[in-house]
Amino acid sequence: MNTTQLLVCIAAAGAAAGCNTAKKSQTADYKAMNNPFFAKSPLQYQAPQFDKIKTEHFKPAFDLGMKIQNEEIAKIAADKEAPTFKNTILALELSGAVYKRALSVFYNFTSANTSPEIQALEQEYAPKFSAHKDGIYLNEALFARISKLYGNRFSLGLDNEDKKLLEYYYEQFTMAGANLSASAKEQMKKLNEQEAGLIASYTSKLLAARKAGGVFFDQASELDGLSAEELEAAHNDAKAAGKEGKYLLALQNTTQQPLLQNLKNRATREKLYKASWTRAEKGDANDTRSLIEQIAKLRLQKAKLMGKPNYAAWKLQDQMAKTPEAAEEMLKQIATPAVTKARKEAQALQELIDQQKGGFKLEPWDWNFYAEQLRKAHYDLDESEIKPYFEVTTVLEKGVFFAAEKLYGVTFKKRSDIPVYHPDVVAYEVFDRDGKSIAIYYLDFYTRDNKSGGAWMSNYVDQSYVLGQKPVIVNVFNYQKPAPGRPSLISYDDVTTMFHEFGHSIHGLFASQKYVSLSGTSVARDFVEFPSQINEHWALEPSVLKNYALHYQTKQPIPEALVAKMKKAATFNQGYNMTELAAAAALDLEWHSITDESQVTSANDFERKALEHVGLLVSEVPPRYHSPYFLHIWGNGYSAGYYAYIWSEILDNDAYDWFKANGGLTRANGDRFRQYILSVGNTIDLNDAFKNFTGHKADIKPLLRNRGFID
């Protein structure tokens, strides 16, 4: 009995004909027999059986899943028949079902619902996963079949998506090193395994560093400026952490912390900011500095092995930018006006400090506190005045969902009968414009100490016509959970984050591809943020805003006068916001543009020199992410790609100008955006996709205008 037959036996609990479950050598133990990953989930759209999945299920699913896929790959590579799209490319695309099912849930758990056991598994299996991937992408016989098909791709009679899938695999194999010599392939395998192990260690350490980095305070007076709800939440968080009677301000993943704009005590602000900045560089078990230096060197070695001068040159081959030089040129066009404006903003803040006889120089931990005062003074806009209008579920259902219905005709129904992986998670079923069900959508709103910082979207199940799969998607956030009985009020920044992440989700929900590898959000990094960022614009669309911005107590809509202030203040502090973002993007490119390992100095020294080199070293404006806790680039796949946020912002501002010129938030415009952007996946050239929608190439000027950098 081969492994595939064994899987059939396990899935059928031994009832299938020909199964001999009595032989221990040919079956799994009892726990494995009931492993929920061994067969498709019976739930709607194959949604994971969270009520049945246990940590002990992952290991046997990984082992068996990799074994099955290895057998499938070996069969493809050894096929005596001449290579065809069906027996090679399609067979490759459909391989590894058990492995992929387990991996999808596992990596969602490592970021959103981890545990010491899961972290240990990640450490153990990351090198094995890397070796497994290399076993496929560095398989000489398999690549020979793919190469032959690729060379004849124009004469195979393939439709556009089949041809694109063939081209995709050829590109992925060549970028992985399939053309390397045998000895170089072995070297690449070792480097990949080492990097995978370092990344797993890094993510584990960083999560622990964020948890341990929270700041405890003894007196409520030290937190003067926080609301009663925020104080109560801090008190409850400290109690949960075993510090009864104290107050805990937990860290979020960014450098700046949201509460800094409200804290009146300067010493408290400094303490919180420095706790954030130094979270992963305390010389303890959670210090990540040596890890990121090792990762940077390993990535350079991989690039050199591939004949590239640096990692960025290797990584950007399949992106919209194509080269690091193109990404750098874009950043230069942004950096100068952003820094110029940030310096003017800093001067205004210093003048305010001096007027108040503060007697100190503006520091990063002062910026948001005094910027908030300036915003109130210049625009008569107070964040505490806005927040009561943004209750989290109302924002979701009457804002995010309402805009999606107006644009695309989709509707949402809460489902309490679908298992979730944590009590805080809520589930919805999604219905298309014709009323047909198309997806399951989870939301995980609140921060936990077993959850990575930030906000993101990912798939549990990817859309695929070939596999008969509809999308199962999750959005994860890190909003502060309110005290029991209190409303969950969020800032306007949090509102835009919700619209942003839903933009990723709608991209996944409208996937319409035959193949998972080309489906939905499986696009270039510098395009994937485009749908999410353009969706942010609908948060302030008048018809949408008045529907969801309802006072949590009075249920009255937000006053027009307050909305006018919000819109008037839209370009406030944009020099700071763009400079901190551009600094992070430039820092990422610098780390991945080294051409010699000797250029990797200590993390802090490297960062200072890198920002100085690109003209983004502004003492009052730190990068959005400091190198030791820059999870995007060291652990989340954005290596040499963080510039994508600004690149995509160019696309989104240009496209939003198109929306405004063509009637704004209408079904006709939504249907067009769905047709040309949201539903094409990676089946066409993405520059062409943008041009098909707008009728022209992307222009940077709308971004510069909307940020207030030019008139």
N, C-alpha and C positions, 0 to 999 in steps of 0.2 A: 504494500500500500504506500503510495507516495504522499507527500505532504498535502497536496491539494485534495486527494481523496480523504485524508485524515480530517481535513477541515470540514468536508461535507458530513462526515460521521459526527464530528463534534456538534456542528450546527443542528443536526437532526437528532441529537442526543442518542446516537447509536442505532437509530431505527432504519437508516438507509441500507438498501441491499448491498451486500458485499462488505459491510463494516464488521470488523472483528475487534470490538472494544475490550474483549477479555485479555488480549495481549497487551501487557503494560507498556512494552517497548513501542507499540504502535498507537498509543493514545496518550491523552494528557490526564492530569489528576482531576479530582472532582471540581476543584475551584475553576480550573481551566475549561472544564466541560460546560460550565455555566458562564463563561466569560462573555460579557455583552458586546465585545469588539469582534468576536469571531463570525458574526453574521450581521447583516443589515439590521438596523434598529427597526422594530415593528411599528414605531410611533410615526405619526404623520411626518412626511418628508424626511424620514430617517433621522429625526431629531434625536440627540443622544439620550439614552436612558439614565439620566442623572440619578434617579432613585435606585438604580442597580449598580452603577459604576463605582468601584472601590479602587483604592490605590494599588492593591495587589493584582488587579487585572491588567495593569499596564505592561509589566515585565513579560508575562507569557504572550501577550498580544504583540509586543515588539519582536520577541524571539521568533515566534511562529510566522508573523507577518513578513519579517525580513527573509526568512527561509523560503516562504512561498514565492516572494517576488524574485529572489535569486534563481529559483527553479524556472520561473517564467522568463526571466532574462536569458538564462542559459539556453532555453528552448528556442527563443527568437534568434539568438546569435548562431546557434548550430543548425538552423533550418537549412535543409539541402535545396529547397526550392529557391528560385531567384527572388531577391527582395521585391516586395510590392508594398504599397501604402498599407494595405490591410495586414499582411503578415509581419510587418516590421514597425511602422510608425503607430498604427492603431493599436497593435498588440502591446507596444511599449506604453502608450498612453493609458491603457486599461489595466496595466499590471499593478500589483501591490495594494489591492483594495483593503485588506485587513490592516496592513501596516499604516496606510494613510488614515483610516478611521481612527485608530488609536492615537496616532501622532497629532491629529487635529485637536482632539479633546485634551491631550496631554499639554500641548503648548499653550492652549487657552488657559489651562489650569496653572501652568508655571507663572503666568503673568497676572491672572485674576483671582486665583484661589489656591495658592500654593501651600505647602506644608514642609516640615523637615524631611519627611519621607519622599515627597515629590522632588525636592531639591537634591536629595541624595541620588535619586534615579536619574535626574538630569545630568549630574556630574558623572555618573557611571556610563550613561548611554550616549551622551553627546559625541564622544569619539567613535562609538560604534555606528551612530547614525551617519557620521561623516564618512567613515570607511564604507558603509553600505552604499552611500551615494556615489562615492568614487568607483566602487565596484561596477556601477552601471555606466557612469559617464566616461570612465577610462577603459571600458571594455573594447578592445581592438576589433574583434570580430563584429560586434554590434555596430560600431562606428563605421566600419567598412560598408555595411549594408546601408546605413543612413547616407553615407557619402555618395554611394552609387545612385541612390534615389535622388539626392539633391542635385547631382550633376545632370540628371535627366528630367528635372522637375517640370520643365515647360512642355515636355512631350508625353506626360503621364495621363493627361486628360483629367487632372484634379480640379475640383471646384476651388474657389478662393480660400475657403477656410481650411480645406485639406492641405492646400499648398502652403498656407501660412503655418500650419502645424508642423509640416516637414521642415520649413525654413527655421522655425522656432527651435526644434530639436537639434538641427545642424548647428545653429548658433550657440545653443547651450552646451553642446558637446565640445565644440572648438574652444569656447571660453573656459571650459573646465579643464582643458589640456589634452583632449583626445588626439591631437596631432603631435604630442610630445613623444620623445623616444621612450623606450621601456624603462630605462634608468631614471629619466626625468619624471615619468609617471609615478614611480615608486617614491621619489622625493616629494612630489606633490601630495600624494596620499598621506605621507608623514606630516607634512605641514598642515594639511587640512585637519587631521586628527588633533594635532597640537592646538590649532586655533580653536576648534570646537570645544576642547577641554577648558581652554582659557576663558572663552566666552561664557560657558556654563558657570565657571567659578566667579567670573565678574558679576553676572546677573544676581547670583546668590549673595555675594558680598554686598552689592549695592542695595538690595532689598533690606538686608540686615542693617546697613549703614543708615538708611532712611528711617527705619524703625527706631534705632538707637539714638538717632540724631535729634529727636523731638526734645523740646525744651520745657522743663518743669519750672513753675513759679510758685512761691509760697503764699503771696498775697494777691488778692484781686486788684488792689491798688496799682500793682505793677502792670496790669493789663487795662489801665484806664483808656477808654476809647472804644472798647469792644461793646457790642450790644449785650443785653441780658441773655439772649439766646446763645450767643457765641461764648459767653462766660460759662453758662450752664453746660454747654457741650465740652468745653475745656476741662471743667470740673469732673464731668462724667468720664472723659477720656483718661484723666489722671487716676481716677478710682479704678477703672478697668485695668490700668497698668500697675496696680498695686500701690499707688501713692495717694491714699485717702487724704482729703483735705487740701490737696495741691491742685494746680492747674497745668494742663499739658497742651502745648501748641505743637502739633505734629507737623512734620515737614511734607511739603509737596515736592514734585520732582524738579521744578524749575529753580533757578537761582533766587529770583525775587519770590517772596512769600505774600500771598494776598492780604494777610492781616497787617502788613507793614504800613498800609495807607491809613489805618485807623489808630494804631498804637501811639499814644501821646508821649510816653516815657521814652526818651532817646536811648537810654541804657538798655531798655527792653528791646527796642528795635535793633540795636547793634548786636545784642546777644542772639536774637532770632536769626538775623542775617548771617552772622558768622557761623552759627550752627549749620545753616544751610550750605554755605560756601565750603566748609571744612568737613562735611559729613563723612567723606570717603578718604580722608587724608590725615588720620589721627595716629598713624603708626600702630594701629591695633589689627585684629583679625579681619576687620572690614575695610582696610585700606586698599584701594584699587590702583594706586599709581603705578606700581611695578607691572601689574597686569596689562594696563593699557599700553605701556611702553613695549612690552613683549608682543602684544597683538599688532602694534604698528610695524614692528620689525618683521614679524612673520608675514604680514600682508605684502610688504615690500619684496620679501624673498619669493613669494608666489608670483608677483608681477614680473620680477626679473626672470623667473623660470619660464614665463610665458612670452618673454622677449619684449616686455613693456618697460619703459623707464621708471614708472611708479604705479602704485596701486590704482590711483584715480584714472589713469589712462586706460588701464585694463577694465575697470568697473563700468566706465561710462560708455562703452562701445555700443550697448543696446538701448541707451537712453535717448531722449529727445535732443539733449545737448551734444551728444556724441563724444565730445572731448572736454577735459578739464579746462582747457583754454577758453572754450565757449562759456562755461559756467563762471569762470573767473571774470571774463569780460562783462557778463551780466551783473555780477556783484560790484564791479567798479562803477558801473552806471548808477547803481543804487547807493553805494557807500558814501560818495562825496556829498550829495545833497542831504542824505540822512544824518551824517556826522555834523554837517554845517548847522542843520536845524537843531540837533541834539545839544550842541554847544550853546546855541541861543536860549534853548529851554533851561539849560543848567545855569546860565547867567541870570535868568529871571527867577529861578528858585533861590539862588544865592542872595539876590536882592531882597527877596521875601524874608529869608533868614536874618539878614542884616537889619531889615526894618523892625523885626521882632526882637532885635538885640540878642540873637542867639549866641553870637560870639564863637562860632565854629564854621569850618569849611564844609560845604555840601559833600556828603559821602553817599555811597549806594543805598545804605539803609535809611537815608533821609528822603530819597527822591520821591517815592510814592506818597509819603506823608505830606510833603509840601506841594507836590503836584496836585494832590486832591484838594488842598486849600486854594491853589490857584484856579483850579477848575471851578470850584464853588464861587470864587470871587469874579472870574471872568465870564462864567456862563450861568452863574447862580444854580449850579447843579451839584447836588449832594447824593452820593451813592446810597446813603441810608434812606434817602427819600424815594429812591428808585426800587430798592430791593423788595419792599412789601408787595410790589406788583408782579413779582416773578416767583410763583410757587411751582415747584419742579414738575409735578404731574400736569398742572394746567398748561405750563409752557410746552410740555411734550404733546399733549392731546389736542389742545386748542391753538397751538402755535405751529410746532413742527409738523404734526399730522395734517393740520388744516391747510398749511401752505402746500404740502404734497398733494392733497386732494384737489386744490385749485389748479395746480400746475399739471398734474398727471392723472387725476381721477382715481387715485388709489385710496383705500380706506383701511381701517385697523380695528380689530376686535380683541379685547383682552381675553386671554385664555388662562384660567386658574387650574385647569386640568392637566397641563403639560408640566412634567417634572422640571425643576430648576436646580442649579448647583449650589445655590445659597439662598436663604430666606429673603434677602433683599432684592433678589432678581425677579423681574416681572416679564411675562411673555405675551406677545400679541400675534394674531394671525393677520396676514396681509392679503387684501383683495384688490384685484386689478380693476381697471376702468370698466370692464365688462361684467364685473361682479364675481369673476372666478378667483378662487384662492391661489396665491402664487408663492407664499413664503411663510416662515416662522421667524419672528424677530424678538430677541431678548434685550433687556436693558438692565444694567448693573450700575446703579447710581453712586453708591456711597463708598468712601474710603475705608479701608481695613488694613491692619498691619500685615496681612498675608497677600496684599495686592500691590503690584507695581504702581508707581505714580503715573499721572497723566491721564489721557483719554484716548481710546482707540476703537476701531471696528475690526472684526475678523469673522471668518466663516467657520461654522461647524460642519456644514455641508455646502459644497459648491454646486452651482447650477451646471447642468450638462444634459443636452438632449440625448446624446448617445447612451448615457447612463440612466436616463429617466429621472434625473435629480432636480429638485427645486431648492432654492437657497434657504439655508438656516443660518441666521446672522445674529451677531451680538454687538452691542455698543457698551463699552465699559467707561465709567467716569470715576472721578475721585472727589465728589462733592462732600462737604462736611455733613455728616448725619445729624439731624436735629435731636434734641433731647426728647424723650417720650412725651407725646401729646402736643409737641410744638410743630408748627408748619415748617416745611422744608423750603426755605427761601434762598434763592441764589442770586448772584450778582449778574449784571448785564454781560460781563465777560463770560460767565458760566452759561448764559443763554446762548451766546454766539458759539460757544464750544458745542452745545447740544445740536444746534443747527449744522455746525461743521461736521460732526461725526455722523449725523444722519445723512449728510451729503455722500459720505462714503457708503453708507448702508443702501441708499437709493441706487447708487452705482451698482452695488451687488444685487439688489432686488430686481433690477431691470436687465440683468445679464441674459443674453439670448444667443448662446454659443453651443456648438456641438460638443466642444471639448473643454474640460476643466482647465487645462493649461493656458487657454486663451480667454477664459470666461471672466466677465465682470471686472473686478479690480485687479486682475492679473495683467497689469500694464506697467509701463515705465514709471519709475519713482517720480520723475518730474512732470508726469501727467496725472498721476493718481490723486494728487491733492487738488486738482482743478475742480472736479465735481463737488468736493467737500467745501472748498473755499467760496465757490459761487453760491452755494446754498446758504452761507452766512448772510448774504444780502437780504434774504427774505425776512430776517428777524425784525427789520425796521420798516418793512413794507406796510403802509398804513392799514390796509384791510386785514393783514395778518396780526399786526401789533395790537389793534383794538380788540381783536378776538381773544388774545391770550393774556395781555398785560392787565390783569384784573386784581385789585387789591384783595389780599387773602382774607381780610375781615369784612370789608364793606361790599365786596364783589363789584365795585365800581371800576370802569375802565380807566386806564392811566390818562391823566388830563392832557389835552393837546398842548398846553403851555409847557409841560414837562417834556413831552416828546420833542417839541421844537428845540428845547435846550439840549437834549441828547443829540439831535442831529447837528446842531450848531457846534457842539463840542467834538464832533466826529474826528476832526483833524488834530485835536489837542493831544500833545505828548507823542505825536507820531515820529518825531526825530528819535526819541528814546526807543520807542517800540521797534522801529526798523533797524536801528543801530544794534540793539541787543540780538535781534534775529540774524542780521547780516554778519555780526561778529561770530556767532555760532556756526553759520554756514562757512565762513572763511576759515575758521579754526578747523573744521572738519576737512576741508580741502587741503589745508596745510599739513595736517597729520598724514594725509594719504597721498601727498605729492612729494614726499621725501624720496631722494634718489640714492641715498647711502645711509646705512644704519647709524653711522657716526652723527648724523643730524638729529637723532633722537636723544635729546638731553632729558633732564628731569622734567616731569609733566608740567610743573608750574613755570619753569624757565622756558620750556618750549612754547607754552601758551602765550607768555608775555611777548616773546620775540615774534611769534607768528602774527599776533594782532598788530604789533608795531609795524611789521613788514607790509601789511595790507591797509594800514591807515585806520584801523578800527580799535586802537588801544585808547579808550576814553575812560579815565579813572572813575568817573561817576556812573558810567554805563557798562556794567559787566556783561559778558555774553549770556545769553538766555540759559545756556548750560555750560558749566565749568567742566574742563576735560575729565576729571575723575568721576563725575556722575553724568556724563553725556551718553545716556543709555541708547539713544537713537543710533549712534554710530559705532558703539562698541558691542551692543547686544541685540539690536532690533533691526538690522538689515539696511540702515541708512548710511552705511560707510561710503564716504565720498559722494553722498547724495542728499545731504541736508539742505543744500542750495535749492532743492526741489520745491520747498515751500514758497520761496520767492519767485522761482521760475513759473510755478503754477499760479501764483498771485498775478503775474503779468497776464496769463491766459484768462484768469477769472475776471479781472477788471476790464479787459478788452471785451470779453463776451458779455459782461453785465451792461456795458455801454450799448451793445447790440440789443439786449433785452429792452433797455430803456427806449431806444430809438424805434422799437417795433411793438410797443404797447405794454411792455412790462410783464407782470405776472398773469399770463393768460394760458388757457389750455393749448391754444395753437402753438405758442412759443414753447411750452413745456413738452408738447409732443415732438416738436422739432429737435429740442435739446435731447430728448430721450432717443430719437432716431439716430442722430448724428454723433452723439457723445456717450450717453449712458448705456446704450445697448450694443455698441460695437466691440466691446472688450478689446482684445489685442489682435483683432483680425485684419486691421488695415494700418497703414502708416499714420501715426498719431498727429503729425503735423498736418496731414491731409484731412484728418477727422476735424481738427479745429477749423481749417479753412473751409471745409464743407458746411460747417455750421454758420460761421460768421461771413464767409465770402472773401476773407483776406487773411494774410499772415498776421501773427500776433505782433502787437505794437506795445512798447513799454510806456508810452505817454499816458494812457488812462490810469495806470498804477501811480505814476508820479503825480498826476493831478489829484487823484482820490486820496493820496497820502498828504496832500498839501505842500508838495515839494516844488511844483510849478503851477502857474495860473492856467 
